[in-house]
């Protein structure tokens, strides 16, 4: 199985916020943005895995800035770490008002995908080899985020979360 870098999974998706995408305040509906984010993240995960993938989890998504009617939305997605049969994908969401030439970061999130074969059975995914310092930081943090996800899903006991415990224990 070929090892890959984050750059190979980098995906950019652009959408224009139209009236049907907004609530009564003229802001992009959160559900529509989550839908777009899921598509961008799935494309990134598929690039890394060269397989069909399914969404396994979505981390906390906080909407920091509203996205307005007429804004262009840019979603950047990249695989941050590969585990046995799953990958973590980071998303950064930007809103751009093209006439005023302003751009704001709306939010970021992490999605997890599982790779499947033609019989919908999970399969191993290629290893990820981060290259830049930023990629290495995201890679290192992915294990802590994964352990937190597993604890919250009831699939791991907090005492077994070695990476999380190490993060909170005093290092003398």
N, C-alpha and C positions, 0 to 999 in steps of 0.2 A: 504494500500500500504506500503510495507516494505521500511524503510529508509536504505540508503546504504552509504558506505565510499568510498573514492577515490580508495583505494587499490583494491576493487572489480572490478574496470574497467581498471586497469593497463594492458596495452598490449604492447608487444615488437614484432616488425616485422623486419626481417633481409632480405636483398637482396644483391646480388653480381652484381656489375656494369660490364656488358658485352658490347662488341663492338656495338651491336644494340641499346644500351641505351645512347650512347655518341654522342656529336657533333664532328665537324672536328678538334677541339682542344683536343679531348680525355677527355672532361669533361662530366659528367652526364648531360643530358638535363633537364632543369628545369621542363618541362611538365611531364617527366617520374617521377621525384621526387614528384611533386604535386599529381600525380596519386597514388603512393605508400603511401603518407601521408594520402590521402583521405580514402584509404582502412584501414590503421591502426586506424585512428580516428573513422571510422564507426564501427569497431569491438569494440573499447572501449565504444562508445556510446550504442551499442547494448547490451553489457554486463551490463551496468547500467540500461537501460530501459527494458530489456527483450522483446524487440519489434524490428520490422524493423524500420530503421531510414533513413532519407534522408538529404543530405547536404543542409543547409540553407544559410550558409555564410562561407567565408574564409577570415580571416584578412590578413593584409599586410604580405607578405612573402618576406624577404630579404635574399639573398644568401650571407652569410658572407665569406665562404670559398668554393672553388670549390671541387667537389668530382670527383676523377679520375677513369679512366678505371682500373678495377681490385680491386678497393676498396670494402670493405664490408660496407654496409649502415645499421645502426641500427636506427630504429624509435621507440621512446617511446611515448605512448599516454595514457592520463589519464583524466577522467572527473573532471573538476574543480568546476563546479556549475550546479545545476539543476534549471530550472525555471518552468513555468507551463507545457508546452508541449515540451520544448527544453532543450538541455544540451550544455554546452561549453566544448570543449576538447582541452587540451594543448598538443602540440607535440614538442619533442626535437629530432633533427636529428644529428647523429654522423656518421663520416666517419672513417673507420679504414683501414690502410694499414697493412695487417697481416704480410707480410715478414719483414717489418721494425719495427713492433710493435708500430706504432704511431696511435694516435686517436685524431681527432679534432671535435669540434662542428661546424657543417655546418650552421644550422639555427634552429629557433623555430617558431611556429605559433599557432594560435587558430582557430579552426573550430567550427561551430555551427550546430547541428543536431536537427531535429524535429522527434518525435516518431509518428508512424502511426499504426492504427489497420488494420485488414484484408480488410477493405473497403477504405483504404487510407485516413482515417479521423484522424486528430491529436487527441492524447490522452494524459492525464496527465502522468508525469514521477515521479518516486520515488524521495523523497528529498535526498539531499547529506549532510552528516555530516562529515566535515573535522576533522582530528584527530591531525596531526602534525602542528607545527607552519608554516611550508612552505605551507601545504595544506590550512591553514586558510588565509594566505596572498593571495594565488591564488583565493580562494573563495571570499574574500573581494574585490579584484580588478575586479572580473568578472562582477559585476554590473556596474562599470564604463565602462568597455569594451563593455558591452551590450548596454548601453545608447549611446555610440559613434557609434556603428554599426547601431542602429536605426535612429540616426540623419543623418548619411551618406546615409542611404537607403531612407530617406525622410519619415520615419514612426514615427518620434518624433521631436517635436520642441525643439531647443536648450534651451529655457526657461524652459522646463519641465524636463530637465536632472538634477535633484536635486543632484545626486551623483557627477556628473561632476562639477557642479557649486561649490559644497562644497570643491572640490579638489583645485579649483583655487581662492577661496575667502580667504582673510586674516582672520586668526583665532587669535583673540586678547586674 
